[in-house]
Amino acid sequence: MKKAELKNFANADEVREFPKGRLELVKIGGATVGRATFEPGWRWSTSLQPIAKTKSCEAPHFQYHVSGILKIVMDDGTELLAKPGDVSNLPSGHDAWVVGDEPAVVVDFQGMIDYAKSR
């Protein structure tokens, strides 16, 4: 029988730091949920591409945007501007960066298991 669980990102199961950002992971209910904080000046292609070693971000994301603004450009040219309160579903193949001077915080329910992990 399953039991109730409660976790908090303040006591994350794992924390990964990367240039101009941080990822906190909690494992709950058989899933991994990530909270990422991207500081002003963060961009996937400069902060994480050297870690991922791929042309663009290959992690799919299903995420809730808590604060800040992220510009997302898909490999097919589709452009999105994700703001607080938005929910985005992003397939593999994109770049993203923080717009403005406020950190962008997202809670991701899908693509953070291998995010910011050396290959």
N, C-alpha and C positions, 0 to 999 in steps of 0.2 A: 504494500500500500504506500502511496506517495504521501509525503509530509509537507507541511507548510515550510517555506524558507523565506528569509529576509537577509539581504546583504546591503552593504553601503560602499560606494566608491572610495570613501575615506579609508576603508580597510580593504582595498583591492587585493585580489589573489595574485595579481602580477601588475607591475608598472614598467612601461617602456618609455625611455626618454629619447628624443631625437632633436635635431636642430630646429629651434623655435617651436617645439611642441612636446606633448606628453600624452601617453595613452594609459588609462587605468582599465584593467579587465577584472570582471567578476564572473565566476562560474556559478550558475544557478539553474535549477530545473533541467539539468542536462544540456544547457546552452551556455554560450559565452557572450556577455554583453560588454561593450567597450564604451568608455567615455573619453573622447579625444578633445584636447585643448590645443588650439593652434594660435600662436601669438601673431601680432601684426608683423608682416614681412614673410610669414610662412607661405611656401608654395610647394606642392607635392614634387614637382620636377626638379627643385633645387634641394629640398630638405630630405626627401625620401627616395628619389630615384637612385641615388648612389647606394642606398641600402637594398632596395628591391631589385635593382639591376634589370629593369624592364623599361620599355619605351614610354609607357604610361602606367597609371595605377591599374592593376589587374584584379584588385579586390572588389567584389560587388558590395554595395552598401544599401542598407535599408535603415535610414537614420532620422532621428528627430533633432532639429536644430534648436538648441537652447538659447544661445546668444551669439552676437556677432553676425557677420555676413561672409558667406563663401561664394565665390564665383567658380562655377564648374563648367568646363568645356570638354565635351565628349569627343572621342577620336573621330566621330562622324560629323563634327562641327556643331552639334546641338549645344546651346549655351543656356545655363540656368544661373539664377541669382538666388541663393538660399538664405532666408532671413529667419529670425526667431519665430518659432511656432510652426515653421514649415516641416513637412515630412518628405524626404526624398528617397527614391528608389533608383539606384545607379548601377547599371551593369558594368562589367569590366571594360576598361579602356577609357580613361579620363585623366585630366589634370584638374587641379583646384588650387585656389589661393585665397587668402584673407583679404577682404576689401575694407579699407578704413583702419582706424587705430584702436579698435576694440578686439580682444581675443574672440575667436569663434569656438564655440563649444558644441559638440554633437554627441548624441548617444546613439550608438550603432548596434543594431540587433542582428547583424548578419556577417559583415566582412572583416572583423577585427582579429580573428584568431591568429592569422599570420602577418598582420599589419605591423610595419616597422621592425620586422624580424629579418636578420641577415640570412641570405640564401647560401 
